[in-house]
């Protein structure tokens, strides 16, 4: 026959086992990816100014909605790559940078006709 103390010890052991089995916390990869996408968006935004100079500002005054819509897409691309590569920094940086800059440059080229 079990005493009350043995019964309580069994209950606490079962709770500890269930808690260990239930969840194993994983680090949040979305913050790294979101920041990566955001930073590469602004770097891609600066490239036309470096290539074509200050006249790019007048072009962007009329076409800004197209470029603003690329910002959330860039952040989502960064999050997707970060989750896909489980937080591998170099792969996330490389592929997010290439895709975001390529996407930005494609929109800029189509709109400007250059």
C-alpha atoms as an extended CHARMM CRD file, in Angstrom:
* protein
*
       114  EXT
         1         1  UNK       CA              0.0000000000        0.0000000000        0.0000000000  PROA      1               0.0000000000
         2         2  UNK       CA              1.3170000000        3.4390000000       -0.9590000000  PROA      2               0.0000000000
         3         3  UNK       CA              1.6730000000        6.2400000000        1.4990000000  PROA      3               0.0000000000
         4         4  UNK       CA              0.8170000000        9.8170000000        0.6430000000  PROA      4               0.0000000000
         5         5  UNK       CA              4.4570000000       10.8310000000        0.2380000000  PROA      5               0.0000000000
         6         6  UNK       CA              5.1340000000        8.0300000000       -2.2750000000  PROA      6               0.0000000000
         7         7  UNK       CA              2.0280000000        9.0230000000       -4.1930000000  PROA      7               0.0000000000
         8         8  UNK       CA              3.1730000000       12.6700000000       -4.4000000000  PROA      8               0.0000000000
         9         9  UNK       CA              6.6600000000       11.6340000000       -5.5040000000  PROA      9               0.0000000000
        10        10  UNK       CA              5.1750000000        9.5380000000       -8.3270000000  PROA      10              0.0000000000
        11        11  UNK       CA              3.0020000000       12.4450000000       -9.4630000000  PROA      11              0.0000000000
        12        12  UNK       CA              5.9330000000       14.8890000000       -9.5500000000  PROA      12              0.0000000000
        13        13  UNK       CA              8.0690000000       12.4070000000      -11.4980000000  PROA      13              0.0000000000
        14        14  UNK       CA              5.3280000000       11.9850000000      -14.0910000000  PROA      14              0.0000000000
        15        15  UNK       CA              4.9640000000       15.7610000000      -14.4330000000  PROA      15              0.0000000000
        16        16  UNK       CA              8.6880000000       16.1960000000      -14.9480000000  PROA      16              0.0000000000
        17        17  UNK       CA              8.7790000000       13.4730000000      -17.5890000000  PROA      17              0.0000000000
        18        18  UNK       CA              5.7970000000       14.9410000000      -19.4230000000  PROA      18              0.0000000000
        19        19  UNK       CA              7.3400000000       18.4290000000      -19.4000000000  PROA      19              0.0000000000
        20        20  UNK       CA             10.6140000000       17.1280000000      -20.8110000000  PROA      20              0.0000000000
        21        21  UNK       CA              8.8640000000       15.1900000000      -23.5710000000  PROA      21              0.0000000000
        22        22  UNK       CA              6.2830000000       17.8660000000      -24.4760000000  PROA      22              0.0000000000
        23        23  UNK       CA              8.3770000000       20.7110000000      -25.7960000000  PROA      23              0.0000000000
        24        24  UNK       CA             11.9090000000       21.3900000000      -26.6520000000  PROA      24              0.0000000000
        25        25  UNK       CA             12.3460000000       25.0920000000      -27.2640000000  PROA      25              0.0000000000
        26        26  UNK       CA             14.0250000000       26.0830000000      -30.4860000000  PROA      26              0.0000000000
        27        27  UNK       CA             15.6450000000       29.4420000000      -31.0200000000  PROA      27              0.0000000000
        28        28  UNK       CA             13.7790000000       32.0700000000      -32.9940000000  PROA      28              0.0000000000
        29        29  UNK       CA             15.2380000000       32.2590000000      -36.4730000000  PROA      29              0.0000000000
        30        30  UNK       CA             12.7040000000       34.7750000000      -37.7220000000  PROA      30              0.0000000000
        31        31  UNK       CA             14.3640000000       37.7610000000      -36.0310000000  PROA      31              0.0000000000
        32        32  UNK       CA             17.6660000000       37.1260000000      -37.7870000000  PROA      32              0.0000000000
        33        33  UNK       CA             15.9130000000       36.6640000000      -41.1300000000  PROA      33              0.0000000000
        34        34  UNK       CA             13.6790000000       39.6950000000      -40.7390000000  PROA      34              0.0000000000
        35        35  UNK       CA             16.5960000000       41.9560000000      -39.8710000000  PROA      35              0.0000000000
        36        36  UNK       CA             18.6160000000       40.5280000000      -42.7530000000  PROA      36              0.0000000000
        37        37  UNK       CA             15.8460000000       41.1940000000      -45.2680000000  PROA      37              0.0000000000
        38        38  UNK       CA             15.3050000000       44.7110000000      -43.9520000000  PROA      38              0.0000000000
        39        39  UNK       CA             19.0080000000       45.6210000000      -44.1030000000  PROA      39              0.0000000000
        40        40  UNK       CA             19.4310000000       44.2210000000      -47.5990000000  PROA      40              0.0000000000
        41        41  UNK       CA             16.3610000000       46.1450000000      -48.7750000000  PROA      41              0.0000000000
        42        42  UNK       CA             17.9970000000       49.4240000000      -47.7610000000  PROA      42              0.0000000000
        43        43  UNK       CA             21.3240000000       48.3830000000      -49.2450000000  PROA      43              0.0000000000
        44        44  UNK       CA             19.5690000000       47.5560000000      -52.5250000000  PROA      44              0.0000000000
        45        45  UNK       CA             17.7780000000       50.9040000000      -52.3190000000  PROA      45              0.0000000000
        46        46  UNK       CA             21.1580000000       52.6690000000      -52.1970000000  PROA      46              0.0000000000
        47        47  UNK       CA             22.6260000000       50.9320000000      -55.2550000000  PROA      47              0.0000000000
        48        48  UNK       CA             20.7940000000       53.0350000000      -57.9000000000  PROA      48              0.0000000000
        49        49  UNK       CA             22.0410000000       56.1810000000      -56.1730000000  PROA      49              0.0000000000
        50        50  UNK       CA             25.6010000000       54.8950000000      -56.3530000000  PROA      50              0.0000000000
        51        51  UNK       CA             25.2780000000       53.9120000000      -60.0070000000  PROA      51              0.0000000000
        52        52  UNK       CA             23.2020000000       56.7870000000      -61.4520000000  PROA      52              0.0000000000
        53        53  UNK       CA             23.7750000000       59.5830000000      -58.9550000000  PROA      53              0.0000000000
        54        54  UNK       CA             21.3600000000       62.0530000000      -57.4300000000  PROA      54              0.0000000000
        55        55  UNK       CA             19.0290000000       62.1160000000      -60.4770000000  PROA      55              0.0000000000
        56        56  UNK       CA             17.6960000000       58.7910000000      -59.2390000000  PROA      56              0.0000000000
        57        57  UNK       CA             15.8180000000       60.6900000000      -56.5500000000  PROA      57              0.0000000000
        58        58  UNK       CA             13.5140000000       62.3020000000      -59.1360000000  PROA      58              0.0000000000
        59        59  UNK       CA             12.7770000000       58.9210000000      -60.6640000000  PROA      59              0.0000000000
        60        60  UNK       CA             11.9780000000       57.4020000000      -57.2660000000  PROA      60              0.0000000000
        61        61  UNK       CA              9.6250000000       60.2730000000      -56.3920000000  PROA      61              0.0000000000
        62        62  UNK       CA              7.1810000000       58.9920000000      -59.0120000000  PROA      62              0.0000000000
        63        63  UNK       CA              7.7180000000       55.2700000000      -58.5890000000  PROA      63              0.0000000000
        64        64  UNK       CA              8.0460000000       54.9460000000      -54.7900000000  PROA      64              0.0000000000
        65        65  UNK       CA              4.9740000000       52.6540000000      -54.3190000000  PROA      65              0.0000000000
        66        66  UNK       CA              6.6570000000       49.9130000000      -56.3460000000  PROA      66              0.0000000000
        67        67  UNK       CA              9.7510000000       50.0230000000      -54.1860000000  PROA      67              0.0000000000
        68        68  UNK       CA              7.9270000000       50.3100000000      -50.8630000000  PROA      68              0.0000000000
        69        69  UNK       CA              6.0410000000       47.0880000000      -51.6360000000  PROA      69              0.0000000000
        70        70  UNK       CA              9.3850000000       45.3010000000      -51.9120000000  PROA      70              0.0000000000
        71        71  UNK       CA             10.1950000000       45.9330000000      -48.2410000000  PROA      71              0.0000000000
        72        72  UNK       CA              7.7670000000       43.4080000000      -46.6610000000  PROA      72              0.0000000000
        73        73  UNK       CA              8.6210000000       40.9420000000      -49.4090000000  PROA      73              0.0000000000
        74        74  UNK       CA             12.3200000000       41.3380000000      -48.5700000000  PROA      74              0.0000000000
        75        75  UNK       CA             11.6500000000       40.7480000000      -44.8740000000  PROA      75              0.0000000000
        76        76  UNK       CA              9.6090000000       37.6290000000      -45.6560000000  PROA      76              0.0000000000
        77        77  UNK       CA             12.3550000000       36.3360000000      -47.9410000000  PROA      77              0.0000000000
        78        78  UNK       CA             14.8760000000       36.7940000000      -45.1400000000  PROA      78              0.0000000000
        79        79  UNK       CA             12.6190000000       34.9770000000      -42.6590000000  PROA      79              0.0000000000
        80        80  UNK       CA             12.0030000000       32.1310000000      -45.1100000000  PROA      80              0.0000000000
        81        81  UNK       CA             15.7030000000       31.5670000000      -45.7770000000  PROA      81              0.0000000000
        82        82  UNK       CA             16.5550000000       31.8010000000      -42.0940000000  PROA      82              0.0000000000
        83        83  UNK       CA             13.9330000000       29.1760000000      -41.2300000000  PROA      83              0.0000000000
        84        84  UNK       CA             14.9460000000       27.0040000000      -44.1800000000  PROA      84              0.0000000000
        85        85  UNK       CA             18.6100000000       26.9630000000      -43.1650000000  PROA      85              0.0000000000
        86        86  UNK       CA             17.8720000000       26.7460000000      -39.3970000000  PROA      86              0.0000000000
        87        87  UNK       CA             19.6250000000       29.9900000000      -38.6140000000  PROA      87              0.0000000000
        88        88  UNK       CA             22.7830000000       29.3490000000      -40.6290000000  PROA      88              0.0000000000
        89        89  UNK       CA             24.0580000000       32.9110000000      -40.8260000000  PROA      89              0.0000000000
        90        90  UNK       CA             26.2210000000       32.7540000000      -43.9530000000  PROA      90              0.0000000000
        91        91  UNK       CA             23.7070000000       30.9280000000      -46.1330000000  PROA      91              0.0000000000
        92        92  UNK       CA             20.9290000000       33.2530000000      -45.0000000000  PROA      92              0.0000000000
        93        93  UNK       CA             22.9900000000       36.3790000000      -45.6480000000  PROA      93              0.0000000000
        94        94  UNK       CA             24.2080000000       35.2150000000      -49.0340000000  PROA      94              0.0000000000
        95        95  UNK       CA             20.9140000000       34.0620000000      -50.4910000000  PROA      95              0.0000000000
        96        96  UNK       CA             18.8070000000       36.8370000000      -48.9710000000  PROA      96              0.0000000000
        97        97  UNK       CA             21.2300000000       39.4440000000      -50.2680000000  PROA      97              0.0000000000
        98        98  UNK       CA             21.3170000000       37.9980000000      -53.7590000000  PROA      98              0.0000000000
        99        99  UNK       CA             17.5570000000       37.5840000000      -54.0420000000  PROA      99              0.0000000000
       100       100  UNK       CA             16.5980000000       40.9590000000      -52.5450000000  PROA      100             0.0000000000
       101       101  UNK       CA             19.1180000000       42.9070000000      -54.5820000000  PROA      101             0.0000000000
       102       102  UNK       CA             18.1850000000       41.0280000000      -57.7320000000  PROA      102             0.0000000000
       103       103  UNK       CA             14.4980000000       41.6440000000      -57.1220000000  PROA      103             0.0000000000
       104       104  UNK       CA             15.0680000000       45.3410000000      -56.4480000000  PROA      104             0.0000000000
       105       105  UNK       CA             17.2850000000       45.7550000000      -59.4960000000  PROA      105             0.0000000000
       106       106  UNK       CA             14.7570000000       43.9490000000      -61.6980000000  PROA      106             0.0000000000
       107       107  UNK       CA             11.9390000000       46.2980000000      -60.6610000000  PROA      107             0.0000000000
       108       108  UNK       CA             14.2020000000       49.3080000000      -61.1150000000  PROA      108             0.0000000000
       109       109  UNK       CA             15.2660000000       48.1540000000      -64.5920000000  PROA      109             0.0000000000
       110       110  UNK       CA             11.7020000000       47.4410000000      -65.7470000000  PROA      110             0.0000000000
       111       111  UNK       CA             10.4290000000       50.8090000000      -64.5390000000  PROA      111             0.0000000000
       112       112  UNK       CA             13.3100000000       52.8700000000      -65.8780000000  PROA      112             0.0000000000
       113       113  UNK       CA             13.6820000000       51.0320000000      -69.1700000000  PROA      113             0.0000000000
       114       114  UNK       CA             17.4830000000       51.0490000000      -68.9060000000  PROA      114             0.0000000000
